[in-house]
């Protein structure tokens, strides 16, 4: 646990304040421009014809010259082959804006979608990059981090399908089966961010490498190599134990608890198996503990009911386990239990109304390999008459129905009707939440904390109570996993094809990413080398920050993001070498590890926000979502004080592409006083107190907005907006709150304002947007030059 004793105090705080001031002065002056060739470390692809490519790095301008050419879409050959890509004749591209850390250039309208070779030339040297190359960030096998022989492997990343996604995917996936031997894998499904392939059934167990090619760029169009493991399916005992053989009646009258427990105990003695419930109605009056490697299976969900009588006193849960179990094809209804299904079976999971797997600063107990499939769960805490003196009348929130913590979880094709939260999921990894119908109840929402490498797809989430809301994804404060690493990730998530509706209570945020937490430090850098960073005036507890992220938020190296693998009293070690080592002009922030998240083709109606990145994020892609009667889709950079420390959570390199906003309206829950909708980025950081740059490098492109909706780079709410206006009229003004953001090719109709750029957002490029029946097309409080 990170305590106050780990933070800077007294004279250390004064030293840090002086250092912050010095770094801010260097930052405002543009930092130290060192001699040497240009270096790039982020580019805003995918990018196509007549679109702007933003490059971020060091020593990029001024006096830069850009030469580029599209690569020919020829036969790529085998991965790792030394074939030279063919390209059209290079041409010099138009630079729209440039400075030492960012160059914006225009892709010619005459080019087609594909891979582009780009050279950035300065008097000091040349940087060369390949744009639109496919990037595979992570994969999910049918065994989580492994794939079964003959099984499916799903690859996730960006630039997997360029241009219009019509017809057959033009790419291929190759598997290296032995040294120099490659096999093309059959493709089962593909879109911009996910490609599913099937592995050969006769593939021996072992380590393999695969590559993805999206059909463009010839030999240069192969992705990074992806290492996968093939392993045989785990063998669970298949002996079937029919509960009727243990005395269960299934007549709806007899208490079958003892019989079901006897079947489960026999299964445990056998090391697992299948406990089978034939058609019937089974009365249950206490908890059933499911042993490891055991499947509790009904004959069919429509034919098998388990129920807990309403007069049974409250108890913890109906079904419990500690991992390696499954529940399939049955229905379960209860009123008095705190939960219906819980794993792990530990006391803290039953705290009302939500439950957590551990106390702060302690390892998270996990129940891995839990599968829930085709269940109907009715958690009806407020069923039957709730009289005025009934204690349920005064409960501020309903209970949670399914509470799980673990890796390799699957919840699929279930209907979960909850009087509160249908699901709470902790520390999930390599997991699938697929095609479920989740009903939220009194002050109820779905809650997912510390998620990594997980798919949430094809679900319907809707409110069943006028106090019901939606839910979201959160970071932990200071839980640690079984390896002693802070469990703060929200990373490598694929959230797609979900529908969220009828959330009329509480905060009403549909897909919300919250960053609670007392993230421990933001301050100046004293020095750095290839894989470390030295701070001054601090005294950290060794390895207190292992697992968190280090983000450069000002000065040299601005925008670089790394995971912390170790720390000493004054030094951080990171996982990947810096592309540009920070220096004394740099400011670094320690934050949650939140990056590489795809939010794709979701539909939201009646919400305060369709998508909200509270506390920002890094490299999020939000594409093709539909929002009806919401306050919009936005990121929100924030800062606050906690335990005497400055907590700084910026919004960097998010892309908002091809989203559709209609009927923009929210009832007094968004930041806009006129109740209108916004697609864009807010900062909740008073300009004069900003510890670094809150907003950087975000792309808003190809979106359609109608009915009192606008695109904005704004301060959160009228009070902060007025404060910012006053601050930026002073002389000298404070440093910018946002830099180098892009707004292009959007369509806005029937709105008082189309695009609004708030005070302090510098070097914003606004181009090629279309407007219809918009009173003021662009309201720019900074009056930048636009091409």
Secondary structure in CASP SS format (residue, H / E / C, confidence):
PFRMAT SS
TARGET T0000
AUTHOR 0000-0000-0000
METHOD secondary structure of the structure
MODEL  1
X C 1.00
X C 1.00
X C 1.00
X H 1.00
X H 1.00
X H 1.00
X C 1.00
X C 1.00
X C 1.00
X H 1.00
X H 1.00
X H 1.00
X H 1.00
X H 1.00
X H 1.00
X H 1.00
X H 1.00
X H 1.00
X H 1.00
X H 1.00
X H 1.00
X H 1.00
X H 1.00
X H 1.00
X H 1.00
X H 1.00
X H 1.00
X H 1.00
X C 1.00
X C 1.00
X C 1.00
X C 1.00
X C 1.00
X C 1.00
X C 1.00
X C 1.00
X C 1.00
X C 1.00
X E 1.00
X E 1.00
X E 1.00
X E 1.00
X E 1.00
X C 1.00
X C 1.00
X C 1.00
X C 1.00
X C 1.00
X C 1.00
X C 1.00
X C 1.00
X E 1.00
X E 1.00
X E 1.00
X E 1.00
X E 1.00
X E 1.00
X E 1.00
X C 1.00
X C 1.00
X C 1.00
X C 1.00
X C 1.00
X C 1.00
X E 1.00
X E 1.00
X E 1.00
X E 1.00
X E 1.00
X E 1.00
X E 1.00
X C 1.00
X C 1.00
X C 1.00
X C 1.00
X C 1.00
X C 1.00
X C 1.00
X C 1.00
X C 1.00
X C 1.00
X C 1.00
X C 1.00
X C 1.00
X C 1.00
X C 1.00
X E 1.00
X C 1.00
X C 1.00
X C 1.00
X E 1.00
X E 1.00
X C 1.00
X C 1.00
X E 1.00
X E 1.00
X E 1.00
X E 1.00
X E 1.00
X C 1.00
X C 1.00
X E 1.00
X E 1.00
X E 1.00
X E 1.00
X E 1.00
X C 1.00
X C 1.00
X C 1.00
X C 1.00
X C 1.00
X C 1.00
X C 1.00
X C 1.00
X C 1.00
X E 1.00
X E 1.00
X E 1.00
X E 1.00
X E 1.00
X E 1.00
X E 1.00
X C 1.00
X C 1.00
X E 1.00
X E 1.00
X E 1.00
X E 1.00
X E 1.00
X E 1.00
X E 1.00
X C 1.00
X C 1.00
X C 1.00
X E 1.00
X E 1.00
X E 1.00
X E 1.00
X E 1.00
X E 1.00
X E 1.00
X C 1.00
X C 1.00
X E 1.00
X C 1.00
X C 1.00
X E 1.00
X C 1.00
X C 1.00
X C 1.00
X C 1.00
X E 1.00
X E 1.00
X E 1.00
X E 1.00
X E 1.00
X E 1.00
X E 1.00
X C 1.00
X C 1.00
X C 1.00
X C 1.00
X C 1.00
X C 1.00
X C 1.00
X C 1.00
X C 1.00
X C 1.00
X C 1.00
X C 1.00
X C 1.00
X E 1.00
X E 1.00
X E 1.00
X E 1.00
X E 1.00
X E 1.00
X E 1.00
X C 1.00
X C 1.00
X E 1.00
X E 1.00
X E 1.00
X E 1.00
X C 1.00
X E 1.00
X E 1.00
X E 1.00
X E 1.00
X E 1.00
X C 1.00
X C 1.00
X C 1.00
X E 1.00
X E 1.00
X E 1.00
X E 1.00
X E 1.00
X C 1.00
X C 1.00
X C 1.00
X C 1.00
X C 1.00
X C 1.00
X C 1.00
X E 1.00
X E 1.00
X E 1.00
X E 1.00
X E 1.00
X E 1.00
X E 1.00
X E 1.00
X C 1.00
X C 1.00
X C 1.00
X C 1.00
X H 1.00
X H 1.00
X H 1.00
X H 1.00
X E 1.00
X C 1.00
X C 1.00
X C 1.00
X E 1.00
X E 1.00
X E 1.00
X E 1.00
X E 1.00
X C 1.00
X C 1.00
X C 1.00
X C 1.00
X C 1.00
X C 1.00
X C 1.00
X C 1.00
X C 1.00
X E 1.00
X E 1.00
X E 1.00
X H 1.00
X H 1.00
X H 1.00
X H 1.00
X C 1.00
X C 1.00
X C 1.00
X C 1.00
X E 1.00
X E 1.00
X E 1.00
X E 1.00
X E 1.00
X C 1.00
X H 1.00
X H 1.00
X H 1.00
X H 1.00
X H 1.00
X H 1.00
X H 1.00
X H 1.00
X H 1.00
X H 1.00
X H 1.00
X H 1.00
X H 1.00
X C 1.00
X C 1.00
X C 1.00
X E 1.00
X E 1.00
X E 1.00
X E 1.00
X E 1.00
X C 1.00
X C 1.00
X E 1.00
X E 1.00
X E 1.00
X E 1.00
X C 1.00
X C 1.00
X C 1.00
X C 1.00
X E 1.00
X E 1.00
X C 1.00
X C 1.00
X C 1.00
X C 1.00
X E 1.00
X E 1.00
X E 1.00
X E 1.00
X E 1.00
X C 1.00
X C 1.00
X C 1.00
X C 1.00
X C 1.00
X E 1.00
X E 1.00
X E 1.00
X E 1.00
X C 1.00
X C 1.00
X C 1.00
X C 1.00
X C 1.00
X C 1.00
X C 1.00
X C 1.00
X C 1.00
X E 1.00
X E 1.00
X E 1.00
X E 1.00
X C 1.00
X C 1.00
X C 1.00
X C 1.00
X E 1.00
X E 1.00
X E 1.00
X E 1.00
X E 1.00
X E 1.00
X E 1.00
X E 1.00
X E 1.00
X E 1.00
X C 1.00
X C 1.00
X C 1.00
X C 1.00
X E 1.00
X E 1.00
X E 1.00
X E 1.00
X E 1.00
X C 1.00
X C 1.00
X C 1.00
X H 1.00
X H 1.00
X H 1.00
X H 1.00
X C 1.00
X C 1.00
X C 1.00
X C 1.00
X C 1.00
X C 1.00
X C 1.00
X C 1.00
X C 1.00
X C 1.00
X C 1.00
X C 1.00
X E 1.00
X C 1.00
X C 1.00
X C 1.00
X C 1.00
X C 1.00
X C 1.00
X E 1.00
X E 1.00
X E 1.00
X E 1.00
X E 1.00
X E 1.00
X E 1.00
X E 1.00
X E 1.00
X E 1.00
X C 1.00
X C 1.00
X C 1.00
X C 1.00
X C 1.00
X C 1.00
X C 1.00
X C 1.00
X C 1.00
X C 1.00
X C 1.00
X H 1.00
X H 1.00
X H 1.00
X H 1.00
X C 1.00
X C 1.00
X C 1.00
X C 1.00
X C 1.00
X E 1.00
X E 1.00
X E 1.00
X E 1.00
X E 1.00
X E 1.00
X E 1.00
X E 1.00
X C 1.00
X C 1.00
X E 1.00
X E 1.00
X E 1.00
X C 1.00
X C 1.00
X E 1.00
X E 1.00
X E 1.00
X E 1.00
X C 1.00
X C 1.00
X E 1.00
X E 1.00
X E 1.00
X E 1.00
X E 1.00
X E 1.00
X E 1.00
X E 1.00
X E 1.00
X E 1.00
X E 1.00
X E 1.00
X E 1.00
X E 1.00
X C 1.00
X C 1.00
X E 1.00
X E 1.00
X E 1.00
X E 1.00
X C 1.00
X C 1.00
X C 1.00
X C 1.00
X C 1.00
X E 1.00
X E 1.00
X E 1.00
X E 1.00
X C 1.00
X C 1.00
X E 1.00
X E 1.00
X E 1.00
X E 1.00
X E 1.00
X E 1.00
X C 1.00
X C 1.00
X E 1.00
X E 1.00
X E 1.00
X E 1.00
X C 1.00
X C 1.00
X C 1.00
X C 1.00
X C 1.00
X C 1.00
X C 1.00
X E 1.00
X E 1.00
X E 1.00
X E 1.00
X C 1.00
X C 1.00
X C 1.00
X C 1.00
X C 1.00
X E 1.00
X C 1.00
X C 1.00
X C 1.00
X C 1.00
X C 1.00
X E 1.00
X C 1.00
X C 1.00
X C 1.00
X E 1.00
X E 1.00
X E 1.00
X E 1.00
X E 1.00
X E 1.00
X E 1.00
X C 1.00
X C 1.00
X E 1.00
X E 1.00
X E 1.00
X C 1.00
X C 1.00
X C 1.00
X C 1.00
X C 1.00
X C 1.00
X C 1.00
X E 1.00
X E 1.00
X E 1.00
X E 1.00
X E 1.00
X E 1.00
X C 1.00
X C 1.00
X C 1.00
X C 1.00
X C 1.00
X C 1.00
X E 1.00
X E 1.00
X E 1.00
X E 1.00
X E 1.00
X E 1.00
X E 1.00
X E 1.00
X E 1.00
X C 1.00
X C 1.00
X E 1.00
X E 1.00
X E 1.00
X E 1.00
X C 1.00
X C 1.00
X C 1.00
X C 1.00
X C 1.00
X C 1.00
X C 1.00
X C 1.00
X C 1.00
X C 1.00
X C 1.00
X C 1.00
X C 1.00
X E 1.00
X E 1.00
X E 1.00
X E 1.00
X E 1.00
X E 1.00
X C 1.00
X C 1.00
X C 1.00
X C 1.00
X C 1.00
X C 1.00
X E 1.00
X E 1.00
X E 1.00
X E 1.00
X E 1.00
X E 1.00
X E 1.00
X C 1.00
X C 1.00
X C 1.00
X E 1.00
X E 1.00
X E 1.00
X E 1.00
X C 1.00
X C 1.00
X C 1.00
X C 1.00
X C 1.00
X C 1.00
X C 1.00
X C 1.00
X C 1.00
X C 1.00
X C 1.00
X C 1.00
X E 1.00
X E 1.00
X E 1.00
X E 1.00
X E 1.00
X C 1.00
X C 1.00
X E 1.00
X E 1.00
X E 1.00
X E 1.00
X E 1.00
X E 1.00
X E 1.00
X C 1.00
X C 1.00
X E 1.00
X E 1.00
X E 1.00
X E 1.00
X E 1.00
X C 1.00
X E 1.00
X E 1.00
X E 1.00
X E 1.00
X E 1.00
X E 1.00
X C 1.00
X C 1.00
X E 1.00
X E 1.00
X E 1.00
X E 1.00
X E 1.00
X E 1.00
X E 1.00
X C 1.00
X C 1.00
X E 1.00
X E 1.00
X E 1.00
X E 1.00
X E 1.00
X C 1.00
X E 1.00
X E 1.00
X E 1.00
X E 1.00
X E 1.00
X E 1.00
X E 1.00
X E 1.00
X E 1.00
X E 1.00
X E 1.00
X C 1.00
X C 1.00
X E 1.00
X E 1.00
X E 1.00
X E 1.00
X E 1.00
X C 1.00
X E 1.00
X E 1.00
X C 1.00
X C 1.00
X E 1.00
X E 1.00
X E 1.00
X C 1.00
X C 1.00
X E 1.00
X E 1.00
X E 1.00
X C 1.00
X C 1.00
X C 1.00
X C 1.00
X C 1.00
X C 1.00
X C 1.00
X C 1.00
X C 1.00
X C 1.00
X C 1.00
X C 1.00
X C 1.00
X C 1.00
X E 1.00
X E 1.00
X E 1.00
X E 1.00
X E 1.00
X E 1.00
X E 1.00
X E 1.00
X C 1.00
X C 1.00
X H 1.00
X H 1.00
X H 1.00
X C 1.00
X C 1.00
X C 1.00
X C 1.00
X C 1.00
X E 1.00
X E 1.00
X C 1.00
X C 1.00
X E 1.00
X E 1.00
X E 1.00
X C 1.00
X C 1.00
X E 1.00
X E 1.00
X E 1.00
X C 1.00
X C 1.00
X E 1.00
X E 1.00
X E 1.00
X E 1.00
X E 1.00
X E 1.00
X E 1.00
X C 1.00
X C 1.00
X H 1.00
X H 1.00
X H 1.00
X H 1.00
X H 1.00
X H 1.00
X H 1.00
X H 1.00
X H 1.00
X H 1.00
X H 1.00
X C 1.00
X C 1.00
X C 1.00
X C 1.00
X C 1.00
X C 1.00
X C 1.00
X C 1.00
X C 1.00
X E 1.00
X E 1.00
X C 1.00
X C 1.00
X E 1.00
X E 1.00
X E 1.00
X C 1.00
X C 1.00
X E 1.00
X E 1.00
X E 1.00
X E 1.00
X E 1.00
X E 1.00
X E 1.00
X E 1.00
X E 1.00
X E 1.00
X E 1.00
X C 1.00
X C 1.00
X C 1.00
X E 1.00
X E 1.00
X C 1.00
X C 1.00
X E 1.00
X E 1.00
X E 1.00
X C 1.00
X C 1.00
X E 1.00
X E 1.00
X E 1.00
X E 1.00
X E 1.00
X E 1.00
X E 1.00
X E 1.00
X E 1.00
X E 1.00
X E 1.00
X C 1.00
X C 1.00
X C 1.00
X C 1.00
X C 1.00
X C 1.00
X C 1.00
END
